Amino acid sequence: MNEKPPIDQKSGQPKTFIEQRPPSQERDVERREPLEKPSTKESERATETKIAEIKQLLQEPFVQNNTMLPEPTAVRTNSSNLEVHNVHKFYSWFAKYYDLSRKIWNPFFPASVEKEFNGLLSKYIKDGAEILDVGVGTGINIERVLNDNIAFGSYEGIDVNPEMLTEARHKFDHIKNLTLRIGDITQMEFTKQYDSIISTLALSHLKEPDKAIQKLLTALKPGGKILYLDNFAVPKPRLRDKAALWVYRNLFHFSPIPTEMAEKFPVSEEEKHFPFLGGQLSIYVFQKNPGI
Ligand SMILES: C[S@@+](CC[C@H](N)C(=O)[O-])C[C@H]1O[C@@H](n2cnc3c(N)ncnc32)[C@H](O)[C@@H]1O
């Protein structure tokens, strides 16, 4: 992207966004292997320091101006596992196993979800489109868009976790017009607008997913669409669902989203729901209405 960074009012210098950090720095983090195995305390301290550094980095560069965003309808209760640093810590070690784990859980995924979502990508993303993928992870959606032969104009993937981005870079670094950047959707502001925004299985990691959706709507060009797939809650989970919910929250740091959080946004297509352990997988196509 050739955008000019915003100017810092105090120093008069361009702001340094985290997302502009050169990829080499992320790779340095990846290569930092200890020569000797550190003691548990040392490694815990190192992890804490790394988390503190990342938290600092995530907070510094973005404009903290959320005045245009409405208050969330409902803040999720019991959500301490959904703190961004917990999610970040989890994906730092899980990144290497993410694609493998998908192969294991794919047979349990309703096949119609994949078919339906791919259909929407083909239907709504036009050749030449500027695409944003929020929580791009290891790049599953990049793969879907490429498999659909969509000749996008640009594809920008953001993710809070550098290790997930590293996995994506291994696979897609050679793709023209593709940018993979670090960014925390809860903190960042967008300086441009996109034709299509994709987000799959990422916003259920957030305490206030509706705030993120609202923010994404402001980053959409008029007529653009948000193609959204995520874990949603059902009103009366059964016992086995409750067990799954516990695992999701405590081990994987996500929690299915109450449907009322999504249903207040303008949709351009009837949403689809697919029963899945612990709740349901839901697909929404949000669109920008005048005034957003
Ligand atoms: C379950 S993975 C989904 C990855 C990919 N979209 C997919 O469907 O396979 C969730 C991703 O969301 C990212 N994520 C979680 N919280 C985030 C945040 N606050 N900002 C940006 N990305 C976030 C995680 O780092 C992770 O890569």
The ligand as a Gaussian input file, in Angstrom:
#p B3LYP/6-31G(d) Opt

LIG

0 1
 C       -8.984000     -19.327000      14.944000
 S       -7.777000     -18.277000      14.187000
 C       -8.563000     -17.992000      12.615000
 C       -7.575000     -17.764000      11.525000
 C       -8.212000     -17.727000      10.126000
 N       -9.062000     -16.581000       9.967000
 C       -8.977000     -19.007000       9.876000
 O      -10.199000     -18.962000       9.640000
 O       -8.350000     -20.073000       9.911000
 C       -8.020000     -16.717000      15.000000
 C       -7.010000     -15.666000      14.589000
 O       -7.458000     -14.405000      15.070000
 C       -6.334000     -13.674000      15.537000
 N       -6.771000     -12.674000      16.509000
 C       -7.273000     -12.882000      17.735000
 N       -7.515000     -11.715000      18.353000
 C       -7.159000     -10.734000      17.485000
 C       -7.148000      -9.305000      17.554000
 N       -7.538000      -8.671000      18.650000
 N       -6.721000      -8.609000      16.462000
 C       -6.295000      -9.264000      15.348000
 N       -6.257000     -10.610000      15.240000
 C       -6.688000     -11.344000      16.289000
 C       -5.465000     -14.758000      16.192000
 O       -4.143000     -14.336000      16.369000
 C       -5.621000     -15.889000      15.185000
 O       -4.653000     -15.849000      14.188000

